Amino acid sequence: MRFFDPTGIETSQLTKADVVRSSIRGVPESGHAALVGAFTKTGAAKFCALTRQLARRGSRLHQPQHLAFEVAGRIYAKEATRLLKRYLARHLYRLLEQQPQMT
């Protein structure tokens, strides 16, 4: 398993060592099964670096950039984008939960 830039321009990537194995599970999502899991501390840092590189390149080129992941030799790109959106939404929600309440 690995997360990577499918164009090969960015060399940062995550491997199965960067994922907490016990956190991975399948969940049903609109007729599909989706994988959900958590990154290790190092994996989270690598993921942030990779997505930051892709976002900066996308901003520079004015085109969306994509993340891909590979499992057992099969590459998934659309699913990786959906996974990224879910991860970012969950991460943002956790950050907002930690914010002190304004009164």
Secondary structure, 3 states (H helix, E strand, C coil): CEEECCCCCCCCCEEHHHEEEEEEEEEEECCEEEEEEEECHHHHHHHHHHHHHHHHHHHHHCCCCCCEEEECCEEECHHHHHHHHHHHHHHHHHHHHHCCCCC
